[in-house]
Each structure stands twice: as C-alpha cells, then as structure tokens.
C-alpha cells in the first residue's frame, strides 16, 4: 500500500494531469469534433478503450514483465532485446537504432510535459476571470523556473509529499466526476465499445484525425514502465487498477456529463467542472500536480542520461547524488539548465496549451511504437513465445499504436516537428559518440602491445623499479596501456607494484558488492583488476579499491599510489571512417566531456595524465 501511494507521485503524475486538456483539445483543436451526444459518447468510449488497451493491457500486463533485473524504460528494454541469440548484425543494429531514437524522443517528452501541463493548470485562472489572461505565460514561466532552480536540492525533501498529494488529486478528480455523472448517469454507457465503433462509422476520416487529440489521454502511460525500478511491478499495477484508472475515467465521464448539460463548457470542461467557490484552490492543486508530473520526467531525463553514459552512448558529464540513501536520486547540472532553456523557449513560442497539444502526441506515440517492436523481440526470443503468439501480440498493439501515431502525423507542421527534431538531434549525438568511441578504441588497440610479451621482456632486465603503487587505467586488460608505454618512454621507471585497472559497465542495472571486483596476480609485481558496475551504479574507484584486502592482495594506500591516465587529443584523419561533420562533432563532445578523474572519483593530487594525439 505504501509503495502504491508513493508510485502515484512519481509514476502517474504525467498521465494524471491529462484530464486538464484532453477533452478541451478534442472539441476545440485543429480537427475539432462537433459537440453532439453521439460524438461525446464516442469520444468517451475511445478514451476508455485507449486507456484499457495501451496502458492496462500493453504496459501494465505485458511490458512491465520485460524488466532488466527490476529496471524498466527504453534503455532496459533495448538491453534485453540486444541479448537475442542468433540475431544477425543488421537486426542488432536496427534494435540499437530504435532504442537510441526512442531515448532521444524521451527528451522531447521531458521538455513538452512541463510546458504543456503547467500551462494547462495556470490557464484555469482564465476561467475564474479573463483579467488573468495576459499573466498566464509569465506565471507559467515563474512556476517552471522555480521547479528547475530547486533541482540541485534533490527530490528527497519533497518526494515524501508527492504520493499523498497525487492521491488527493486523483480522489478529487474522481469526486468531481461522480458529482457531475449524477446529473447524466447515461454517460456511463460510453464504456460500451459500440459507441467508439459508431463514432468511426459516422465520422470516418474526421474520427480518425480525432485520435490525435484522444491520444493525449494516454500521454505518460509509458512512464509507468520507465519508473518501474523505483517501486516494482506490483505496486504500480495495483495503484493503476484499484485507484488511478477508475478516478481518471470518472473525471472524463464527469466532463462528458457537463458538456451534455451545457455544450458551451467545451471551452475548458475540466475547470468548469469545479464549483465556483473551489476554483482557485483547484488551480493551486492542479499546478502542484503538474509540477509533480514535470518532476517525474525531469528526473527521468537525468536517469536516462546517466544510463546512456554508462552504456557508452553519451560523453561523461557531471553527476551529483542528492540523497545519501536513494541511489537513483541524481542531479545533472548541464541537463537541468538545457531543459529549462528549452521549456522556456517552448512556452514563449507556443503561448498556450492548445498550441502545444500538436507537439505533444507525436513523441509519445512514436515511443510507444518503438516499445512494442522491441517487446516483440523480447517475447519471441527471450520468453520463447511461438510465432503465432508473438505475431498476435505485435499486430494487436502495433495497429493501435500506429493508428494514434499516424493521426498525429498531420500535426507535424503545427508543432509536431519540435519533438521529432529534438529526438533526431539527441539520436545524432548518441550515435556519433558510440561510433567515435568504437573507432577510438580500435585505434588504441592497433597501437598497443600484448601484455604477455611485455611481461616476458621484463625477465631479461627492465626499467628501474621505484617504491609505491602505479595504477594504469585501461580499456583492454590483455594489452599494455598507452599511458604505461609513455611513462616508460619519458620517466624510464616502473613502480614496485603495478595495477592494470579495467572498469567494465554491464548492461544490467546494478552489480552486487560480491561481484564488484576480480583480481588476478601476474608476474613481476603486476596485478590485473576488473571492476564491474551496472549502468545505474555510481563508479567510485577509491572506494572499490578498499576491497583489495578481501581479495588476497595488500591494501592500496592512496598516499603511496599514483593513477596514470591517457589524455588523448583527437585530430581529423585524411581518410576518415566517419564523415567530416561527425568527426568535428565527436571531437567537440570529446573535448567537453568530464575527465576520468572526476567521473571515477579519483583523488586529483594522485593523478598523472600523459597526452597523445590520435588520428580518428
């Protein structure tokens, strides 16, 4: 119960604010539906079945079972799909591309959600009095700035309030809905799928375009999978089935009943649902709910960036841990300020939630399609479903996802270009970094010397040995690190104890302490250590080296140890393996990445960097 309440604050914040704008956009957007009783019941039926099929069946029942050791999200699903045995290189490449592009689209969602949801909440002031209209955008920007400026403090201090506030929010949604349903109880009949079918038969192409607004009801549905690692599958499932879904749909039915009673209420049915005396408190509660929804996607962007760094898709950037107890609570300054800038530009550019609605649906529907394709690979290859079962799974959910996505394609010129452009930009950065690092490692391997041959040469007399421990970080445990060769060339000495340290980031979320370190003793005072981390772990080499004593090795004294790192400078190659513009982009990312010293928490006064130039 406690976990289910907490999950409401993080997991369902985004989808929980959808009633603010969904019905308004259906009947007022660029493809507005005519306000008739039949159309109203058809839309309410479509919303019910969209929530049931996409959220309840696809995500809660199926995709949340595809967890990577308890973790969910597009990166975890991609990692699972890439474990497919027997898949050809083209299929593996395609799944990687889908996963990276899906991750890029999430950043579009992280920018649009705060802008769309906070604008929708503050626009409730216009319902109270038109005099507030000129102040909606400034108030929205003020609320958004306050949210982003609080990020360095972390969510631990206010996180405990998120669950109860959202529980009260959903309860209020349900109560307002029931109050209005009592006036027109016949709206409950909208649960019958015949009304959705009849709506399509009567309106045909216009009904199809209306799906572009109906999809707003399920935006945020993918978040319950992305945030699964925080709470587990069962609390998320029970929170949705027992409380969130019923309260959400009761509110939609209540809005429908209000519109049946007064068709002019379509201008803002959510806030017109509220008694006049409670309007200002409701605007305040809605703003709090939208801030919580925004916090969920901002934290998700931080977490996704951290995972992308660990998996080698993103250069190292500064990560701060804002909680001593919760490993997942992190803050990335660069991402925070870039998101704030993008959100402010979006609010100033679009100015209203109705204008932003065109940009909102396309990123979410495309992400959902990618989730379905990757899940098909997982159920076929890892769960061993037969072709018929897997094909039925794919066909059923993909048809629904594609219907919503294609209905949103007509909105590309109206604002849908924004998340697509942002997603493509992030995809280009991630793909360029991954390709550039692969080429760099290949070049370093070509220039390296086999470790066995080097150790054999020491038996015939080697350089002078000096007291202390020298730690050389390497990406290739069976080769001589480039930094060691440069140290021998310039200083002509080796330490009495030499440790070749390799950090291995695996495609699982966490690695237990008992599997963290592997020590191998070599000849002539050499040791080979491999440190293993999951993609959600925080690599801390000094802390990890304290475990050496338990591995049959003398402790590493930091004041008697020097860390030797290679500092590569990339220069363009005349015969490039990447196009020139991608080389320039990779060089810029490489120069601006955080140093290994900061990333691995190495003591700065014990680090020696040896530079070299590499043609990519």
Secondary structure, 3 states (H helix, E strand, C coil): CHHHHHHHHHCCHHHHCHHHCHHHHHHHCCCCCCCCHHHHHHHHHHHHHHHHHHHHHHHHHHHHHCCECCECCHHHHHHHHCCCCCCCHHHHHHHHHHHHHHHHHHHHHHHHHHHHHHHHHHCHHHHHCHHHHHHHHHHHHHHHHHHHHCHHHCCHHHHHHHHHHHHHHHHHHHHHHHHHHCCCHHHHHHHCHHHHHHHHHHHCHHHHHHHHHHHHHHCCCCHHHHCHHHHCHHHHHHHHHHHHHHHHHHHHHHHHHHHHHCHHHHHCHHHHCCCHHHHHHHHHHHHHHHHHHHHHHHHHHHHHHHHHHHCCCCCCCCCEECCCCCCCCEECHHHHHHHHHHHHHHHHHHCCHHHHHHHHHHHHHHHHHHHHHHHHHHHHHCCCCCHHHHHHHHHHHHHHHHHHHHHHHCCHHHHHHHHHHHHHHHHHHHHHHHHHHHHHHHHHHHCCEEHHHHHHHHCCCCCEEEEEEEEEECCCCCEECHHHHHHHHHHCEEEEEEEEEEEEECCCCCCCHHHCEEEEECCCCEEEEEEEECCCCCCCHHHHHHHHHHHCCCCCCHHHEEEEEEEEEEECCCCCCCCHHHHHHHHHHHHHCCCHHHHCCCCHHHEEEEEEEEEC
